[in-house]
Amino acid sequence: MPVYSYTFRDASGGVQKGTAEAESEDFLRKRFEEQGFTITEVQMIRAKAAKTKSYGKVKLMNLSVFCRQFSTMIDAGVSLVRCLDVLGQQTADPKLKKILMDIGERVEGGESLSRAMQRHPKAFSSLFIGLVKAGEIGGVLEESLQRLSHFLEKDVELRRKVKAAMTYPVLVFTMAMLITGFLVYWFVPQWIAILTDLGIKGDDLPTPTKILIAISDIVVHDGLIAIGCVIALIFAWKLFVGTRFGRRVADRIRLKLPVFGKLHHKICLARFSRTMGTLLTSGVPILQAMETVAGTVGNSVMADAVLEARARIREGDRIGDPLEESRLFPPMVVHMIGVGEESGSLDFMLQKIADFYENEVEAALASLTAALEPIMIVGLGFIVGFIVVSMFMPLVKVIQSLSSGSDDTDSASAT
């Protein structure tokens, strides 16, 4: 990001100067306005900050273990540089090892821990950096790391449950497609050759057999074209979703899908509540917390609703009103947030909401898996049954014609 030098007046009227990275000059001015300061002079001094080598993403479970160990060592009085050095040596993740070595060097050189982590955006999310920064400012870094570790463990557990619930249906669907593809691509053409040898013409075939032969011809002769069309459609969809408008359309469709839309909505609500509650518990200001939550909620439509609520809060509104107007947050969530805001226990209420929706997601996944299994088995049975019936119907006609021919021969012999 570009680097700016700025001048502003503090609460006592004194002139303060400094430098900071920001996406744009307007973004930097808004950041200071939220803190009650007005920039009097700003100038870009560097188009982009020095690039930091990217080591890629780190698994959430490895980050969770790192946070818990880091918190324990800091609580024991070990220095930051020493902690980073020890944790870098003992971790089994090569990416995390290199990242911790780089962060350790930067902290030893005078950078803050949150600023050094910010140079590795693929490894540390805005939520991670925000909690670390709040812990540094408040002098409770070990507590922030403990909360962050707990949050990551909950997130990993939720993702694991979703993946585990979808594993069996995906395997059944894949096996069904492989079996069907084998029958249509190899077995059906062999059967057609046998029917031709028996003298059965295309006009004499039953309608289901004609449909099966047409599908087999498409797969055998135009299979590559069909695969190419599917790949092109997937690529075009990814390009469309890569745009802001396309991402909003896709996320709105995800919320409207039957069965799966409600599940996705509950997952987003659980993530919103858990993230927001963790940030507020760590002492992050509500405006900064909502900006962070918007980037981690997992749906751009809900993220826009959170940002709209953030803008309304800056104007003096309560947090529950704009969330209710978006119609994306159920009345229970809005009511509990309102009660938490009135009683000063918003972070506690958000954690309760997160627990509720995580349990709801778990129950929905269990019922969805239980419903999908028989549906997919019946679907596979229907496909295989259709293929079998379509292949054997011509044989029934052959047997009937042979039987009638045999009866005519017996009658002629008797005469």
C-alpha positions as CSV (number, residue, x, y, z in Angstrom):
1,M,0.0,0.0,0.0
2,P,1.1,3.6,-0.4
3,V,2.9,5.3,2.4
4,Y,1.8,8.9,3.5
5,S,3.4,11.5,5.8
6,Y,0.7,13.5,7.7
7,T,0.3,16.3,10.2
8,F,-2.7,16.6,12.6
9,R,-3.6,18.4,15.8
10,D,-4.2,16.3,18.9
11,A,-6.8,17.0,21.7
12,S,-4.5,19.5,23.4
13,G,-4.0,21.5,20.1
14,G,-0.5,20.3,19.6
15,V,0.8,19.5,16.2
16,Q,1.8,15.9,15.6
17,K,3.5,14.3,12.6
18,G,4.0,10.8,11.4
19,T,3.9,8.3,8.6
20,A,1.4,5.5,7.8
21,E,0.3,3.1,5.2
22,A,-3.2,3.5,3.7
23,E,-5.1,2.4,0.7
24,S,-5.7,6.1,-0.2
25,E,-5.6,9.6,1.2
26,D,-9.3,9.6,1.9
27,F,-9.0,6.3,3.7
28,L,-6.3,7.8,5.9
29,R,-8.3,10.9,6.7
30,K,-11.4,8.8,7.7
31,R,-9.2,6.6,9.9
32,F,-8.1,9.8,11.9
33,E,-11.7,11.2,11.9
34,E,-12.9,8.1,13.6
35,Q,-10.4,8.7,16.4
36,G,-11.5,12.4,16.7
37,F,-8.6,14.0,14.9
38,T,-8.4,16.0,11.7
39,I,-5.4,15.8,9.4
40,T,-4.2,19.2,8.4
41,E,-1.6,18.1,5.8
42,V,-1.0,14.8,4.0
43,Q,1.5,13.8,1.3
44,M,2.3,10.6,-0.4
45,I,6.0,9.8,0.2
46,R,6.1,6.3,-1.4
47,A,3.8,4.7,-3.9
48,K,4.1,1.3,-2.3
49,A,5.7,0.0,0.8
50,A,8.7,-2.4,0.5
51,K,7.5,-5.8,-0.6
52,T,7.6,-8.7,1.8
53,K,8.2,-12.2,0.5
54,S,5.0,-14.2,0.7
55,Y,5.2,-17.7,2.2
56,G,1.6,-18.6,1.6
57,K,-1.3,-19.6,3.9
58,V,-0.8,-21.4,7.2
59,K,-3.3,-24.0,8.5
60,L,-5.7,-22.7,11.1
61,M,-4.9,-25.5,13.5
62,N,-1.2,-24.7,13.3
63,L,-2.0,-21.0,14.0
64,S,-4.2,-22.0,17.0
65,V,-1.4,-24.1,18.5
66,F,1.0,-21.2,17.9
67,C,-1.2,-18.7,19.7
68,R,-1.7,-21.0,22.7
69,Q,2.0,-21.7,23.1
70,F,2.9,-18.0,22.4
71,S,0.4,-16.9,25.1
72,T,1.8,-19.4,27.7
73,M,5.4,-18.2,27.0
74,I,4.5,-14.5,27.3
75,D,2.6,-15.1,30.5
76,A,5.8,-16.8,31.9
77,G,7.8,-13.6,31.2
78,V,9.7,-14.7,28.1
79,S,10.6,-11.8,25.7
80,L,8.8,-11.5,22.4
81,V,11.9,-12.2,20.3
82,R,12.8,-15.2,22.4
83,C,9.2,-16.6,22.1
84,L,9.2,-16.2,18.3
85,D,12.6,-17.8,18.0
86,V,11.7,-20.9,20.1
87,L,8.3,-21.3,18.4
88,G,9.9,-21.0,15.0
89,Q,12.3,-23.7,15.8
90,Q,9.8,-26.2,17.2
91,T,6.9,-25.8,14.7
92,A,6.6,-28.6,12.1
93,D,5.1,-26.2,9.5
94,P,7.9,-25.0,7.1
95,K,5.8,-21.9,6.1
96,L,5.1,-20.9,9.6
97,K,8.8,-21.4,10.5
98,K,9.9,-19.0,7.8
99,I,7.2,-16.5,8.7
100,L,8.1,-16.5,12.5
101,M,11.8,-16.1,11.6
102,D,10.9,-13.0,9.5
103,I,8.6,-11.6,12.2
104,G,11.3,-12.2,14.9
105,E,13.9,-10.2,12.9
106,R,11.5,-7.3,12.4
107,V,10.4,-7.2,16.1
108,E,14.1,-7.3,17.1
109,G,14.6,-4.4,14.7
110,G,12.0,-2.3,16.5
111,E,8.7,-3.0,14.7
112,S,5.6,-3.9,16.7
113,L,4.4,-7.5,16.6
114,S,1.1,-6.5,14.9
115,R,2.9,-4.5,12.3
116,A,5.4,-7.3,11.5
117,M,2.4,-9.8,11.2
118,Q,0.7,-7.4,8.9
119,R,3.4,-7.9,6.4
120,H,2.1,-11.5,5.9
121,P,-1.6,-11.0,5.0
122,K,-1.9,-14.5,3.6
123,A,-0.9,-16.1,6.9
124,F,-2.6,-13.6,9.4
125,S,-6.1,-12.3,8.8
126,S,-7.3,-8.8,9.7
127,L,-9.0,-10.4,12.7
128,F,-5.7,-12.0,13.9
129,I,-3.8,-8.7,13.5
130,G,-6.6,-6.7,15.1
131,L,-6.6,-8.8,18.2
132,V,-2.8,-8.8,18.5
133,K,-2.8,-5.0,18.2
134,A,-5.5,-4.6,20.8
135,G,-3.5,-6.8,23.1
136,E,-0.4,-4.8,22.6
137,I,-2.2,-1.5,23.2
138,G,-4.0,-2.8,26.3
139,G,-0.9,-4.6,27.7
140,V,-2.8,-7.9,27.7
141,L,-1.2,-9.7,24.7
142,E,-1.3,-13.1,26.4
143,E,-5.1,-12.8,27.0
144,S,-5.7,-11.7,23.4
145,L,-3.7,-14.7,22.1
146,Q,-5.7,-17.1,24.3
147,R,-9.0,-15.7,23.0
148,L,-7.6,-15.9,19.4
149,S,-6.6,-19.5,19.9
150,H,-10.0,-20.3,21.3
151,F,-11.6,-18.6,18.3
152,L,-9.5,-20.4,15.8
153,E,-10.2,-23.8,17.5
154,K,-14.0,-23.1,17.2
155,D,-13.6,-22.0,13.6
156,V,-11.6,-25.2,12.8
157,E,-14.2,-27.3,14.5
158,L,-17.0,-25.7,12.5
159,R,-15.2,-26.2,9.2
160,R,-14.4,-29.8,10.2
161,K,-18.0,-30.6,10.9
162,V,-19.1,-29.2,7.5
163,K,-16.5,-31.2,5.7
164,A,-17.2,-34.4,7.5
165,A,-20.9,-34.0,6.8
166,M,-20.3,-33.5,3.1
167,T,-17.7,-36.2,2.7
168,Y,-20.1,-39.2,2.4
169,P,-22.6,-37.6,0.0
170,V,-19.7,-36.4,-2.2
171,L,-18.2,-39.9,-2.3
172,V,-21.5,-41.5,-3.1
173,F,-22.2,-38.9,-5.9
174,T,-18.7,-39.4,-7.3
175,M,-19.0,-43.2,-7.4
176,A,-22.5,-42.9,-9.0
177,M,-21.1,-40.7,-11.8
178,L,-18.1,-43.1,-12.4
179,I,-20.4,-46.2,-12.5
180,T,-22.9,-44.4,-14.8
181,G,-20.1,-43.1,-17.0
182,F,-18.6,-46.6,-17.4
183,L,-21.9,-48.2,-18.3
184,V,-22.8,-45.4,-20.8
185,Y,-19.3,-45.1,-22.4
186,W,-18.2,-48.8,-22.6
187,F,-21.0,-51.2,-21.9
188,V,-23.9,-49.6,-23.8
189,P,-22.0,-49.5,-27.2
190,Q,-21.1,-53.2,-26.7
191,W,-24.7,-54.0,-26.1
192,I,-25.8,-52.0,-29.2
193,A,-23.4,-54.1,-31.3
194,I,-25.0,-57.3,-30.0
195,L,-28.5,-55.9,-30.8
196,T,-27.3,-55.1,-34.3
197,D,-26.0,-58.6,-34.8
198,L,-29.4,-59.9,-33.7
199,G,-31.0,-57.9,-36.5
200,I,-32.8,-55.4,-34.3
201,K,-33.0,-52.0,-36.1
202,G,-33.2,-48.6,-34.5
203,D,-36.8,-48.0,-35.5
204,D,-37.8,-51.2,-33.7
205,L,-36.2,-50.2,-30.4
206,P,-38.4,-49.0,-27.4
207,T,-38.2,-45.3,-26.5
208,P,-36.1,-45.7,-23.3
209,T,-33.5,-47.7,-25.3
210,K,-33.4,-44.9,-28.0
211,I,-32.8,-42.3,-25.2
212,L,-30.0,-44.4,-23.7
213,I,-28.4,-44.9,-27.1
214,A,-28.6,-41.1,-27.8
215,I,-26.9,-40.4,-24.5
216,S,-24.2,-43.0,-25.2
217,D,-23.5,-41.5,-28.6
218,I,-23.1,-38.0,-27.1
219,V,-20.7,-39.3,-24.4
220,V,-18.6,-41.5,-26.9
221,H,-18.5,-39.1,-29.9
222,D,-18.9,-35.7,-28.3
223,G,-17.6,-36.3,-24.8
224,L,-14.6,-34.1,-25.1
225,I,-16.7,-31.2,-26.5
226,A,-19.1,-31.7,-23.5
227,I,-16.2,-31.7,-21.0
228,G,-14.8,-28.6,-22.7
229,C,-18.1,-26.8,-22.4
230,V,-18.4,-27.7,-18.7
231,I,-14.8,-26.4,-18.1
232,A,-15.5,-23.2,-20.0
233,L,-18.7,-22.6,-18.0
234,I,-16.8,-23.2,-14.7
235,F,-14.1,-20.8,-15.8
236,A,-16.6,-18.2,-16.9
237,W,-18.4,-18.5,-13.6
238,K,-15.2,-18.0,-11.7
239,L,-14.4,-14.9,-13.7
240,F,-17.9,-13.6,-13.1
241,V,-17.7,-14.3,-9.3
242,G,-14.3,-12.6,-9.3
243,T,-16.0,-9.2,-9.9
244,R,-17.7,-7.3,-7.1
245,F,-21.1,-7.5,-8.8
246,G,-20.7,-11.2,-9.6
247,R,-19.6,-12.0,-6.0
248,R,-22.8,-10.3,-4.7
249,V,-25.0,-12.2,-7.1
250,A,-23.3,-15.5,-6.2
251,D,-23.6,-14.8,-2.5
252,R,-27.2,-13.8,-2.8
253,I,-27.9,-17.1,-4.7
254,R,-26.1,-19.0,-1.9
255,L,-28.5,-17.5,0.7
256,K,-31.6,-18.3,-1.4
257,L,-30.7,-21.9,-2.2
258,P,-33.2,-24.5,-0.8
259,V,-31.9,-26.3,2.3
260,F,-28.2,-25.3,1.7
261,G,-29.1,-21.6,1.8
262,K,-30.3,-21.8,5.4
263,L,-27.2,-23.8,6.4
264,H,-24.9,-21.2,4.8
265,H,-26.9,-18.4,6.5
266,K,-26.5,-20.0,9.9
267,I,-22.7,-20.5,9.3
268,C,-22.3,-16.8,8.5
269,L,-24.3,-15.8,11.6
270,A,-22.2,-18.0,13.7
271,R,-19.0,-16.6,12.3
272,F,-20.3,-13.0,12.6
273,S,-21.2,-13.5,16.3
274,R,-18.0,-15.4,17.2
275,T,-15.7,-12.9,15.5
276,M,-17.5,-9.8,16.8
277,G,-17.7,-11.1,20.3
278,T,-14.0,-12.1,20.4
279,L,-13.0,-8.6,19.1
280,L,-15.1,-6.7,21.6
281,T,-13.9,-8.9,24.5
282,S,-10.3,-8.1,23.5
283,G,-11.0,-4.4,23.7
284,V,-11.2,-3.6,20.0
285,P,-13.4,-0.5,19.4
286,I,-16.8,-1.4,17.9
287,L,-16.2,0.5,14.6
288,Q,-12.9,-1.2,14.0
289,A,-14.4,-4.6,15.1
290,M,-17.3,-4.3,12.6
291,E,-14.9,-3.4,9.8
292,T,-12.9,-6.5,10.6
293,V,-16.0,-8.7,10.8
294,A,-17.2,-7.5,7.4
295,G,-14.1,-9.1,5.9
296,T,-14.4,-12.4,7.7
297,V,-18.2,-13.1,7.7
298,G,-17.9,-15.2,4.5
299,N,-20.7,-13.5,2.4
300,S,-20.5,-10.2,0.7
301,V,-24.2,-9.5,1.0
302,M,-24.0,-9.9,4.8
303,A,-20.7,-8.0,4.8
304,D,-22.4,-5.0,3.2
305,A,-25.1,-5.1,5.8
306,V,-22.5,-5.0,8.6
307,L,-20.7,-2.1,6.9
308,E,-24.0,-0.3,6.6
309,A,-24.7,-0.8,10.3
310,R,-21.2,0.5,11.0
311,A,-21.9,3.7,9.1
312,R,-25.2,4.1,11.0
313,I,-23.4,3.6,14.3
314,R,-21.0,6.4,13.5
315,E,-24.0,8.7,13.0
316,G,-25.3,7.7,16.5
317,D,-27.7,4.8,15.7
318,R,-27.9,1.7,17.8
319,I,-26.3,-1.4,16.3
320,G,-29.5,-3.5,16.3
321,D,-31.7,-1.2,14.1
322,P,-29.7,-1.3,10.9
323,L,-29.1,-5.1,11.3
324,E,-32.9,-5.6,11.6
325,E,-33.6,-3.4,8.5
326,S,-31.2,-5.6,6.4
327,R,-33.5,-8.6,7.0
328,L,-30.5,-10.8,7.1
329,F,-30.3,-11.0,10.9
330,P,-33.2,-13.0,12.6
331,P,-35.3,-11.2,15.3
332,M,-33.6,-13.3,18.0
333,V,-30.2,-12.1,17.1
334,V,-31.3,-8.5,16.9
335,H,-33.1,-8.7,20.2
336,M,-30.1,-10.3,22.0
337,I,-27.7,-7.7,20.5
338,G,-30.1,-4.9,21.7
339,V,-30.2,-6.4,25.2
340,G,-26.4,-6.8,25.3
341,E,-26.0,-3.2,24.1
342,E,-28.3,-1.8,26.8
343,S,-26.8,-3.9,29.6
344,G,-23.1,-3.4,28.5
345,S,-22.6,-7.1,27.9
346,L,-22.7,-7.1,24.1
347,D,-19.6,-9.3,23.8
348,F,-21.2,-11.9,26.1
349,M,-24.4,-11.9,24.2
350,L,-22.6,-12.3,20.9
351,Q,-20.7,-15.4,22.2
352,K,-24.1,-16.9,23.3
353,I,-25.5,-16.2,19.8
354,A,-22.4,-17.9,18.3
355,D,-22.8,-21.0,20.6
356,F,-26.5,-21.2,19.6
357,Y,-25.9,-21.1,15.8
358,E,-22.9,-23.4,16.0
359,N,-25.2,-26.0,17.6
360,E,-27.9,-25.2,14.9
361,V,-25.3,-25.8,12.2
362,E,-24.3,-29.1,13.8
363,A,-28.0,-30.2,14.0
364,A,-28.7,-29.1,10.4
365,L,-25.7,-30.9,9.1
366,A,-26.7,-34.1,10.9
367,S,-30.3,-34.0,9.5
368,L,-29.0,-33.0,6.0
369,T,-26.6,-35.9,5.9
370,A,-29.3,-38.3,7.1
371,A,-31.7,-37.0,4.3
372,L,-29.1,-37.0,1.5
373,E,-28.0,-40.6,2.0
374,P,-31.3,-42.3,1.0
375,I,-32.0,-39.7,-1.7
376,M,-28.6,-40.4,-3.4
377,I,-29.0,-44.1,-3.0
378,V,-32.5,-44.0,-4.6
379,G,-31.2,-41.7,-7.3
380,L,-28.3,-44.1,-8.1
381,G,-30.7,-47.0,-8.1
382,F,-33.0,-45.2,-10.6
383,I,-30.2,-44.4,-13.0
384,V,-28.8,-48.0,-13.0
385,G,-32.4,-49.4,-13.2
386,F,-33.1,-47.2,-16.2
387,I,-30.0,-48.4,-17.9
388,V,-30.7,-52.1,-17.2
389,V,-34.4,-51.8,-18.2
390,S,-33.5,-49.9,-21.4
391,M,-31.0,-52.6,-22.4
392,F,-33.2,-55.6,-21.7
393,M,-36.4,-54.3,-23.3
394,P,-35.2,-55.1,-26.9
395,L,-34.4,-58.6,-25.7
396,V,-38.0,-59.1,-24.5
397,K,-39.2,-58.2,-28.0
398,V,-36.7,-60.7,-29.5
399,I,-37.8,-63.4,-27.1
400,Q,-41.5,-62.7,-27.9
401,S,-40.9,-62.8,-31.7
402,L,-38.9,-66.0,-31.3
403,S,-41.8,-67.5,-29.2
404,S,-44.4,-66.5,-31.8
405,G,-42.3,-67.8,-34.6
406,S,-41.9,-71.2,-32.8
407,D,-45.7,-71.4,-32.3
408,D,-46.3,-70.7,-36.0
409,T,-43.8,-73.5,-36.9
410,D,-45.5,-76.0,-34.6
411,S,-49.0,-75.1,-36.1
412,A,-47.7,-75.6,-39.6
413,S,-46.2,-79.0,-38.7
414,A,-49.4,-80.1,-37.1
415,T,-51.3,-79.2,-40.3
